[in-house]
Amino acid sequence: AVEAAVTAAAYQTLVSLYPTQKTLFDEAQSGFLNTRKKDLLSQLAIVRGTAVGNLVASTILFNRRSDHSQDKGVYTPIMQPGYHQADPTHPSQSFLSPQWGNVKPF
């Protein structure tokens, strides 16, 4: 099933990139797949779709292993009008970092 493939690819990619949020991704994936099972998707279609999604995620993650997206950098925010400010409703959200311009597109 296409839905299972997309869900598996998204889940594997997100867990790899944001492991501290795995519980959230587990809940989302489980809820989505349980809903789809009720929509008469056969278990075999879900298993096959999940396998395809896992393959896609593995390929994407393998291809971006040296794209410089994980490079560490230091960013000092400029607390002046006209510059990015932290989101007041999500104060723990951090900046993406200035080295992001060096990431190899995929």
C-alpha positions as CSV (number, residue, x, y, z in Angstrom):
1,A,0.0,0.0,0.0
2,V,1.3,3.4,-0.9
3,E,0.2,4.9,2.4
4,A,2.3,2.3,4.3
5,A,5.3,3.0,2.1
6,V,5.1,6.7,2.7
7,T,4.5,6.3,6.4
8,A,7.5,3.9,6.8
9,A,9.8,6.1,4.8
10,A,8.9,9.2,6.8
11,Y,9.1,7.3,10.1
12,Q,12.6,5.9,9.4
13,T,13.9,9.2,8.1
14,L,12.5,11.2,11.0
15,V,13.7,8.8,13.7
16,S,17.2,8.8,12.1
17,L,17.3,12.6,12.0
18,Y,15.5,13.4,15.2
19,P,16.0,10.4,17.6
20,T,14.9,12.3,20.7
21,Q,11.4,12.5,19.2
22,K,11.1,8.8,18.5
23,T,8.1,8.4,20.9
24,L,6.2,11.0,19.0
25,F,6.9,9.4,15.7
26,D,6.0,5.9,17.1
27,E,2.6,7.2,18.1
28,A,2.0,8.9,14.8
29,Q,3.0,5.9,12.7
30,S,1.0,3.4,14.8
31,G,-2.1,5.6,14.7
32,F,-1.9,6.1,11.0
33,L,-1.4,2.4,10.2
34,N,-4.1,1.3,12.6
35,T,-6.5,3.7,10.8
36,R,-5.5,2.2,7.5
37,K,-6.0,-1.3,8.7
38,K,-9.6,-0.3,9.4
39,D,-9.9,0.9,5.8
40,L,-9.5,-2.7,4.6
41,L,-5.9,-2.5,3.6
42,S,-4.7,-6.1,3.7
43,Q,-1.9,-6.9,6.1
44,L,0.2,-8.1,3.2
45,A,-0.2,-4.7,1.4
46,I,0.9,-3.0,4.6
47,V,4.0,-5.3,5.0
48,R,5.0,-4.8,1.4
49,G,4.4,-1.0,1.5
50,T,6.5,-0.8,4.7
51,A,9.3,-2.7,3.1
52,V,9.4,-0.3,0.2
53,G,9.2,2.7,2.5
54,N,12.1,1.3,4.6
55,L,14.2,0.8,1.4
56,V,13.5,4.4,0.3
57,A,14.4,5.8,3.7
58,S,17.6,3.8,3.8
59,T,18.6,5.0,0.3
60,I,17.9,8.6,1.1
61,L,19.8,8.5,4.4
62,F,22.7,6.6,2.8
63,N,22.9,9.2,0.0
64,R,23.0,12.1,2.4
65,R,25.5,10.6,4.8
66,S,28.2,13.1,3.7
67,D,26.0,16.0,2.6
68,H,27.3,18.3,5.5
69,S,23.9,18.6,7.1
70,Q,25.2,17.3,10.3
71,D,28.2,19.6,10.5
72,K,28.4,21.6,13.7
73,G,28.6,25.3,13.7
74,V,28.2,28.2,16.1
75,Y,25.5,30.8,15.7
76,T,25.1,33.8,17.9
77,P,21.6,35.3,17.5
78,I,21.4,39.0,16.8
79,M,18.7,40.3,19.1
80,Q,17.8,43.4,17.0
81,P,14.7,44.2,14.9
82,G,14.9,42.7,11.5
83,Y,16.7,39.5,12.6
84,H,15.2,36.2,13.4
85,Q,13.8,35.9,16.9
86,A,13.0,32.7,18.9
87,D,9.4,31.6,18.6
88,P,7.8,32.6,21.9
89,T,5.5,29.6,21.9
90,H,8.4,27.2,21.3
91,P,11.3,28.8,23.2
92,S,13.4,25.6,23.1
93,Q,13.4,25.4,19.3
94,S,16.9,26.2,18.2
95,F,18.4,27.9,15.1
96,L,19.3,25.7,12.1
97,S,22.8,27.2,12.0
98,P,24.8,29.2,9.5
99,Q,26.7,26.3,7.9
100,W,23.4,25.0,6.4
101,G,24.4,26.8,3.2
102,N,27.1,24.2,2.7
103,V,24.7,21.3,2.5
104,K,24.8,19.4,-0.7
105,P,21.3,19.3,-2.3
106,F,19.8,15.9,-3.0
